[in-house]
Amino acid sequence: MQSYSYGVARWTQVSHAIRLEEMAKPNHILIVGGGTAGWMAANLMAQRWLQQGINISLVESPDIGIIGVGEGSTPQLKAFMDKIGADESDWMPRCNATYKVGISFHNWSTKPGFDSYFHPFPAQPDRENYRAFVHHCYLRRQGFDIDAHPNRYFLPAYLASNQLGPHPNHNFPFEVLYGYHFDSQLLGEYLRDLAVNRGVTHIQGNVNKVLQDEQGNITAVQLQDDDLLQADFFVDSTGFRSLLLQQTLKVPFVSFDSNLFNDSAVVMPTPQGNEYNSQTISTAMKCGWAWEIPLTNRVGNGYVYSSAFCSADDAENELRQKTGSLDSDIEARHLQMNVGQVDKHWHRNCIAVGLSQGFIEPLEATALHIVQETVETFIASFEEGGYTAQNRERFNEILTRRFEGVRDYIVCHYRANSRNDTDYWRANAANENLSISLKNLLRTWLDKGDLTQEIQRQDISRYYNTISWHCLLAGYGLFPDHTTLTAVGEDKKIYDLSKIDEFIRRCALNFEKHSTQLSFSVGESMRASPGS
Ligand SMILES: Cc1cc2nc3c(=O)[nH]c(=O)nc-3n(C[C@H](O)[C@H](O)[C@H](O)COP(=O)(O)OP(=O)(O)OC[C@H]3O[C@@H](n4cnc5c(N)ncnc54)[C@H](O)[C@@H]3O)c2cc1C
């Protein structure tokens, strides 16, 4: 085992406390944990602070593995990669990555015509279509006979169903935002190499003790071989263990189990075919849902379920049936999930980043998005206000609201389902443990009110915007009950859907097949990974 001490004289407990309060920026940051979250934090902090003389080190256990799942992202990961200067032609082949223009949801609704819908990432050409979609949803909720299924209104839905990639030809100067699918183990390794090349100190060692001063601030971590790693600020990226924030600083964990029932997952790979999907597929199962994530060398599959309704064996069996792997010897991995968030994301001289700060199951693949936001918010708030209680409180409030905002959108997928086939789905549909925010959104929608205005009133569009909420509710076919629909009269403005169809079809002519756009990453450069 390789380990280092920093050779810095240990401060006395008193001087440490004074220093922290006076600190404009940390002088030495120690990140504990080398999963994707730890290495994302290392890269962002290194980029901002290394040149200012701040030391950044990361210690990870050579014995405790990373969680090794988490293969889908939002478009925020592109923003992250751009920010740290990682070029797609470099990192994508190394991580067997593919593009993602959105998520398809299958079998979440039993309403005729709504057995599947697509949740798109934003695309510039859709700007006018957004208006049409929201307006038609409004008319449909008033009981008019108009097509308000989201799929017809969005270019990414067309791209995904035709297995096209998100990069347009040069003569089409409009942007389609996209995220990625990737091998999480390989992504962590890529980010590690980048950070180490840039000057982050990488230490391997098992932390078995966390030392605190009299005020409770962390002064150092002690490794198995007794080496001490000192720093003045600590980042807890130890995954669900949350060794620093939860175990040492005793920050409580606020569970979301009263409204998000899933607490387990089983994952297994299957072979990749010839065509590459540019979307994640999320299929509702008996007691949860299953993802299908295309990488260049395999397809990642996972079933997220509630152990209160389904045994691990039954879940694995159902996933094997779905993926056609009943008789195969492909190994399945079983995982437990802590769904919720810490009461404070920043406490004393420590922030938690990644699974150690919380997790809202992977339905919309938001975890790495939140990792980036956490680190960037921390950098910004530290630079603005230093180590003050007020600054910490504001940071904690931003992060707590962020978790709650994502949680409510995810909860809505379960609450609004119309399946009646298992106790699990019936319990979800009957669940009244909803936030006031979500209750108001659902009431506004079903009372035929202006949902966009309600989202603005609540100031929650930065979590999920009006298009995402409309896609979810209209995509489920959740409309106020009207036994018969009224034909739309001449007096009502409507958009010509055949023109929208034609517009999207013509836009899509500027996009090549996803597999062609991946040509730099498919083939010889493909790397083996633990999940492959
Ligand atoms: C089923 C499932 C599906 C998911 N899907 C998605 C998805 O699609 N998209 C998405 O964005 N996210 C997803 N996630 C979340 C994603 O996996 C994580 O957010 C991401 O991998 C970051 O994990 P982490 O770095 O916080 O923790 P981990 O990967 O668990 O890393 C923890 C690190 O801490 C180290 N460590 C622990 N204890 C010690 C110790 N005592 N001493 C030294 N080091 C220690 C370990 O060695 C390791 O390096 C999913 C999660 C689950 C459970």
The ligand as a MOL file (V3000), in Angstrom:
LIG
                    3D

  0  0  0     0  0            999 V3000
M  V30 BEGIN CTAB
M  V30 COUNTS 53 58 0 0 0
M  V30 BEGIN ATOM
M  V30 1 C -28.5030 1.2100 -8.8920 0
M  V30 2 C -27.8680 2.5490 -9.1430 0
M  V30 3 C -27.9490 3.1370 -10.4010 0
M  V30 4 C -27.3850 4.4000 -10.6290 0
M  V30 5 N -27.5360 4.9950 -11.8510 0
M  V30 6 C -27.0630 6.2560 -12.0380 0
M  V30 7 C -27.1970 6.9110 -13.2880 0
M  V30 8 O -27.7360 6.3740 -14.2500 0
M  V30 9 N -26.7050 8.1640 -13.3990 0
M  V30 10 C -26.0740 8.8030 -12.3690 0
M  V30 11 O -25.6700 9.9700 -12.5170 0
M  V30 12 N -25.8920 8.1710 -11.2010 0
M  V30 13 C -26.3660 6.9390 -11.0060 0
M  V30 14 N -26.1700 6.3110 -9.8120 0
M  V30 15 C -25.3720 6.9870 -8.7880 0
M  V30 16 C -23.8950 6.8290 -9.1310 0
M  V30 17 O -23.5510 5.4630 -9.1680 0
M  V30 18 C -23.0260 7.5420 -8.1080 0
M  V30 19 O -23.5200 8.8220 -7.8800 0
M  V30 20 C -21.6110 7.6650 -8.6060 0
M  V30 21 O -21.0940 6.4370 -9.0050 0
M  V30 22 C -20.7290 8.2810 -7.5640 0
M  V30 23 O -20.5310 7.3910 -6.4930 0
M  V30 24 P -19.5830 7.8520 -5.3160 0
M  V30 25 O -18.3020 8.3020 -5.9080 0
M  V30 26 O -20.3110 8.8070 -4.4710 0
M  V30 27 O -19.3720 6.5360 -4.4400 0
M  V30 28 P -18.5420 5.1830 -4.7300 0
M  V30 29 O -18.4490 4.8580 -6.1720 0
M  V30 30 O -19.1360 4.1510 -3.8380 0
M  V30 31 O -17.0620 5.5190 -4.2300 0
M  V30 32 C -16.7260 5.5240 -2.8650 0
M  V30 33 C -15.2210 5.6800 -2.7270 0
M  V30 34 O -14.9200 5.8320 -1.3550 0
M  V30 35 C -13.8200 5.0000 -1.0290 0
M  V30 36 N -13.8740 4.6570 0.3870 0
M  V30 37 C -14.9360 4.2010 1.1170 0
M  V30 38 N -14.5570 3.9860 2.3880 0
M  V30 39 C -13.2450 4.3130 2.4840 0
M  V30 40 C -12.2750 4.2890 3.5190 0
M  V30 41 N -12.5710 3.8700 4.7530 0
M  V30 42 N -11.0150 4.6740 3.2260 0
M  V30 43 C -10.6620 5.1040 1.9930 0
M  V30 44 N -11.5470 5.1500 0.9740 0
M  V30 45 C -12.8020 4.7440 1.2110 0
M  V30 46 C -13.9670 3.7890 -1.9390 0
M  V30 47 O -12.7400 3.0990 -2.0890 0
M  V30 48 C -14.4100 4.4860 -3.2360 0
M  V30 49 O -13.2570 4.9560 -3.9150 0
M  V30 50 C -26.7020 5.0460 -9.5730 0
M  V30 51 C -26.5820 4.4370 -8.3300 0
M  V30 52 C -27.1700 3.2030 -8.1010 0
M  V30 53 C -27.0520 2.5750 -6.7310 0
M  V30 END ATOM
M  V30 BEGIN BOND
M  V30 1 1 1 2
M  V30 2 1 2 3
M  V30 3 2 2 52
M  V30 4 2 3 4
M  V30 5 1 4 5
M  V30 6 1 4 50
M  V30 7 2 5 6
M  V30 8 1 6 7
M  V30 9 1 6 13
M  V30 10 2 7 8
M  V30 11 1 7 9
M  V30 12 1 9 10
M  V30 13 2 10 11
M  V30 14 1 10 12
M  V30 15 2 12 13
M  V30 16 1 13 14
M  V30 17 1 14 15
M  V30 18 1 14 50
M  V30 19 1 15 16
M  V30 20 1 16 17
M  V30 21 1 16 18
M  V30 22 1 18 19
M  V30 23 1 18 20
M  V30 24 1 20 21
M  V30 25 1 20 22
M  V30 26 1 22 23
M  V30 27 1 23 24
M  V30 28 2 24 25
M  V30 29 1 24 26
M  V30 30 1 24 27
M  V30 31 1 27 28
M  V30 32 2 28 29
M  V30 33 1 28 30
M  V30 34 1 28 31
M  V30 35 1 31 32
M  V30 36 1 32 33
M  V30 37 1 33 34
M  V30 38 1 33 48
M  V30 39 1 34 35
M  V30 40 1 35 36
M  V30 41 1 35 46
M  V30 42 1 36 37
M  V30 43 1 36 45
M  V30 44 2 37 38
M  V30 45 1 38 39
M  V30 46 1 39 40
M  V30 47 2 39 45
M  V30 48 1 40 41
M  V30 49 2 40 42
M  V30 50 1 42 43
M  V30 51 2 43 44
M  V30 52 1 44 45
M  V30 53 1 46 47
M  V30 54 1 46 48
M  V30 55 1 48 49
M  V30 56 2 50 51
M  V30 57 1 51 52
M  V30 58 1 52 53
M  V30 END BOND
M  V30 END CTAB
M  END
